[in-house]
Amino acid sequence: MLDLLRLSQIGQCPRKIGYHIQTDTPIIRVQNQRMVDGIWHEYEVKLRLYKMGATFELGFPSRFTVQWPLLDGYIYGHPDGIVVIPDGLPHFGLYTPGGRYLLEVKSMSEGMWWQFVKKGLRVSHPHYFDQVQGYMDSSENMEQPIDEDELDTMFHQMCFEAGEEIQELVYNYEPEHPLALKPVIIPTQSLVVAKNKTSGDLRFEVVPYDEDYTAGLRQRWESANVLVEDGLLPGRPYTTPKNWECRECPFIEPCWNISNEE
């Protein structure tokens, strides 16, 4: 089960992974246009933060991977960075306190962005809240340079348009410990930056680390793993299939007993 799970999924439905295992259906991870757009928005926000005076310890211009202990192994994830904001950043009429943060960038549609603004991350996007809690509960990271193919495409073009300072930063950068695990002090607070894909507006939220909550997340997946190993399916976190995750799930019909005729 650990082989099929990523940290970005720990807030999602464990029943889907149970179906993949029971039916021996591989998880095919393809880089669709939505993912490509998300990467572009992530880079664009990082450049904006850099120009605002933010300092990146990790995540720009390199990437890094963290590992979250679960059962007898690890779940891996890719936070967007560790960033230091010296004097705080103004945004949307508000002010973000200075400090050291784990960075997570999310690009959202107009409607989803306003839900985030009005309700906050935990209520409006609980799966993202779980994701950043898992990142903050991790212990080690592996740093690596950005893939050369990306430097030759959208990221290269973005850096070219940003000016010589950014170009020099990116193209002369070499990770201190490339492709090697090393301990890192993960910040106990995350800076979640939500970008409105329509207007380009940014909204920031500081999410503190919740140790008890992450213990519950770990217990959820440990319990799900026991059920799957016994040939059973974990329970659903939903009471109706009318949600984004069920709509995109390949197992929606057997899971909810929906016939092809309906």
C-alpha positions as CSV (number, residue, x, y, z in Angstrom):
1,M,0.0,0.0,0.0
2,L,2.9,2.3,0.8
3,D,4.1,2.0,-2.8
4,L,0.8,3.5,-4.1
5,L,0.5,6.4,-1.7
6,R,2.0,9.9,-1.8
7,L,1.9,12.6,0.8
8,S,-0.3,14.7,-1.5
9,Q,-2.9,11.9,-1.2
10,I,-3.1,11.4,2.6
11,G,-6.2,13.6,2.8
12,Q,-7.9,11.6,0.1
13,C,-10.0,8.5,0.1
14,P,-8.1,5.3,1.2
15,R,-10.8,3.1,-0.3
16,K,-9.7,4.0,-3.8
17,I,-6.2,2.6,-3.1
18,G,-7.9,-0.5,-1.7
19,Y,-9.7,-1.0,-5.0
20,H,-6.4,-0.6,-6.9
21,I,-4.8,-3.4,-4.9
22,Q,-7.8,-5.7,-4.9
23,T,-8.3,-5.4,-8.6
24,D,-4.6,-5.3,-9.4
25,T,-5.1,-2.1,-11.3
26,P,-2.0,0.0,-11.6
27,I,-2.1,3.7,-10.8
28,I,-1.1,5.5,-13.9
29,R,0.4,8.9,-13.2
30,V,0.4,11.1,-16.2
31,Q,1.3,14.7,-16.5
32,N,-2.0,16.2,-17.9
33,Q,-2.5,19.8,-18.8
34,R,-3.9,20.6,-15.3
35,M,-0.7,19.4,-13.7
36,V,1.4,21.3,-16.2
37,D,-0.6,24.5,-15.5
38,G,-0.2,23.9,-11.8
39,I,3.6,23.7,-12.1
40,W,3.6,26.9,-14.1
41,H,1.6,28.7,-11.5
42,E,3.9,27.4,-8.8
43,Y,7.0,28.8,-10.5
44,E,5.3,32.1,-11.2
45,V,4.3,32.5,-7.5
46,K,7.8,31.6,-6.3
47,L,9.3,34.3,-8.6
48,R,6.8,36.8,-7.2
49,L,7.7,35.9,-3.6
50,Y,11.4,36.2,-4.4
51,K,10.9,39.6,-5.9
52,M,8.9,40.5,-2.7
53,G,12.0,39.8,-0.6
54,A,11.4,36.2,0.4
55,T,14.5,34.0,0.9
56,F,14.3,30.3,-0.1
57,E,16.2,27.7,1.9
58,L,14.9,25.0,-0.3
59,G,12.5,24.7,-3.3
60,F,13.8,27.5,-5.4
61,P,15.5,27.1,-7.8
62,S,15.9,23.4,-6.7
63,R,13.3,20.9,-5.8
64,F,13.2,18.7,-2.7
65,T,11.5,15.6,-1.4
66,V,10.5,14.8,2.2
67,Q,9.6,11.4,3.7
68,W,6.8,10.7,6.2
69,P,7.2,7.6,8.4
70,L,4.3,5.2,8.1
71,L,4.2,1.6,9.3
72,D,7.6,0.1,8.4
73,G,8.4,2.5,5.6
74,Y,8.0,6.0,4.3
75,I,5.6,8.1,2.2
76,Y,7.2,10.6,0.0
77,G,6.1,14.1,-1.0
78,H,7.3,17.3,-2.7
79,P,6.6,20.5,-0.7
80,D,7.0,23.6,-2.7
81,G,9.8,25.1,-0.5
82,I,11.1,26.3,2.8
83,V,11.0,30.1,2.8
84,V,12.0,32.9,5.1
85,I,10.0,36.1,5.1
86,P,12.0,38.7,7.0
87,D,9.5,41.4,7.6
88,G,6.2,39.9,6.5
89,L,4.4,40.3,3.2
90,P,1.3,42.5,2.5
91,H,-1.4,40.8,0.5
92,F,-5.0,41.4,-0.2
93,G,-5.1,44.1,2.5
94,L,-3.6,41.8,5.1
95,Y,-0.1,41.3,6.5
96,T,1.7,37.9,6.9
97,P,4.1,37.8,9.9
98,G,7.8,37.4,9.1
99,G,9.2,33.9,9.8
100,R,10.4,30.6,8.5
101,Y,7.7,28.7,6.7
102,L,7.2,25.5,4.7
103,L,5.7,26.8,1.5
104,E,2.8,25.3,-0.4
105,V,1.4,27.0,-3.5
106,K,-2.1,26.2,-4.8
107,S,-3.6,27.6,-8.0
108,M,-7.4,27.8,-7.8
109,S,-10.3,28.7,-10.0
110,E,-12.2,31.8,-9.1
111,G,-14.9,30.0,-7.1
112,M,-12.4,27.7,-5.2
113,W,-10.2,30.7,-4.4
114,W,-13.0,32.7,-2.9
115,Q,-14.0,29.6,-0.8
116,F,-10.4,29.6,0.5
117,V,-10.6,33.3,1.2
118,K,-13.9,33.1,3.1
119,K,-13.5,29.8,4.9
120,G,-9.8,29.1,5.2
121,L,-7.8,26.0,4.1
122,R,-9.0,23.5,6.6
123,V,-12.7,24.0,5.8
124,S,-12.5,24.9,2.1
125,H,-9.9,22.4,1.1
126,P,-9.4,19.7,3.8
127,H,-7.3,17.4,1.6
128,Y,-4.8,20.3,1.2
129,F,-4.8,20.9,4.9
130,D,-3.9,17.2,5.5
131,Q,-1.2,17.4,2.9
132,V,0.6,20.3,4.6
133,Q,0.2,18.7,8.0
134,G,2.0,15.6,6.6
135,Y,4.8,17.7,5.1
136,M,5.4,19.4,8.5
137,D,5.4,16.0,10.2
138,S,8.2,14.8,7.9
139,S,11.9,14.6,8.9
140,E,14.3,14.4,6.0
141,N,14.7,15.8,2.5
142,M,16.4,15.1,-0.8
143,E,17.4,18.1,-2.8
144,Q,17.7,18.0,-6.6
145,P,18.1,20.5,-9.4
146,I,15.1,21.3,-11.7
147,D,14.9,18.9,-14.7
148,E,16.7,20.2,-17.8
149,D,13.7,19.6,-19.9
150,E,11.8,22.1,-17.8
151,L,14.6,24.6,-18.0
152,D,14.3,24.4,-21.8
153,T,10.6,25.0,-21.8
154,M,8.2,27.0,-19.6
155,F,10.6,27.6,-16.7
156,H,13.4,28.8,-19.0
157,Q,11.0,31.2,-20.7
158,M,9.8,32.5,-17.3
159,C,13.3,33.1,-16.0
160,F,14.3,34.8,-19.2
161,E,11.5,37.2,-18.9
162,A,12.2,37.8,-15.2
163,G,15.6,39.3,-15.9
164,E,19.3,38.7,-15.4
165,E,19.2,38.4,-11.6
166,I,16.8,35.4,-11.8
167,Q,18.7,33.8,-14.7
168,E,22.0,33.9,-12.7
169,L,20.3,32.5,-9.6
170,V,18.8,29.6,-11.5
171,Y,21.5,28.6,-13.9
172,N,24.4,28.9,-11.6
173,Y,22.8,27.0,-8.7
174,E,24.1,23.6,-7.5
175,P,22.5,21.8,-4.6
176,E,24.9,21.3,-1.6
177,H,23.9,17.6,-1.4
178,P,22.2,16.7,-4.7
179,L,20.1,13.5,-4.7
180,A,21.1,12.6,-1.1
181,L,18.9,12.4,2.0
182,K,19.9,14.7,4.8
183,P,18.2,15.9,8.0
184,V,16.4,19.1,7.8
185,I,14.4,21.1,10.4
186,I,10.9,21.3,9.0
187,P,9.2,24.5,10.0
188,T,6.3,24.1,12.4
189,Q,4.2,26.5,10.3
190,S,3.2,26.5,6.6
191,L,2.6,29.4,4.4
192,V,-0.1,28.4,2.0
193,V,-0.3,30.8,-1.0
194,A,-3.4,30.5,-3.1
195,K,-3.3,32.1,-6.5
196,N,-6.5,33.1,-8.3
197,K,-6.0,31.7,-11.8
198,T,-8.4,34.3,-13.3
199,S,-7.1,37.5,-11.6
200,G,-3.7,36.5,-10.5
201,D,-4.4,37.7,-7.0
202,L,-2.6,36.0,-4.1
203,R,-4.0,35.1,-0.7
204,F,-1.8,33.8,2.1
205,E,-2.7,31.7,5.1
206,V,-0.4,30.5,7.9
207,V,-1.2,27.0,8.9
208,P,0.4,25.8,12.2
209,Y,1.6,22.2,12.7
210,D,-0.9,20.1,14.7
211,E,0.9,17.0,16.2
212,D,-2.4,15.4,17.4
213,Y,-4.0,15.9,14.1
214,T,-1.1,14.2,12.2
215,A,-1.2,11.3,14.6
216,G,-4.8,10.8,13.6
217,L,-3.8,10.9,9.9
218,R,-1.2,8.2,10.5
219,Q,-3.8,6.1,12.4
220,R,-6.2,6.4,9.6
221,W,-3.8,5.0,7.0
222,E,-2.5,2.3,9.4
223,S,-6.0,1.1,9.9
224,A,-6.7,1.2,6.2
225,N,-3.6,-0.8,5.5
226,V,-4.7,-3.5,8.0
227,L,-8.1,-3.8,6.2
228,V,-6.5,-4.0,2.8
229,E,-4.1,-6.7,3.9
230,D,-7.1,-8.7,5.2
231,G,-8.7,-8.4,1.8
232,L,-11.2,-5.8,2.9
233,L,-12.0,-2.3,1.7
234,P,-11.5,0.8,3.9
235,G,-14.5,2.9,4.6
236,R,-15.4,6.0,2.5
237,P,-14.9,9.5,3.9
238,Y,-18.0,10.6,2.0
239,T,-21.8,10.1,2.4
240,T,-22.5,10.8,-1.2
241,P,-20.7,10.4,-4.5
242,K,-21.4,14.0,-5.4
243,N,-17.9,15.3,-4.7
244,W,-14.8,15.9,-6.8
245,E,-12.9,12.9,-5.7
246,C,-15.7,10.4,-6.4
247,R,-16.4,12.0,-9.7
248,E,-12.8,11.4,-10.8
249,C,-12.5,7.9,-9.3
250,P,-12.4,5.0,-11.7
251,F,-14.1,2.8,-9.1
252,I,-17.2,5.1,-8.5
253,E,-19.6,2.5,-9.9
254,P,-18.7,-0.5,-7.8
255,C,-18.0,1.6,-4.7
256,W,-21.5,3.2,-4.7
257,N,-23.3,0.4,-6.5
258,I,-24.1,2.6,-9.5
259,S,-25.2,0.6,-12.6
260,N,-24.1,1.7,-16.1
261,E,-27.7,2.4,-16.9
262,E,-28.1,5.1,-14.3
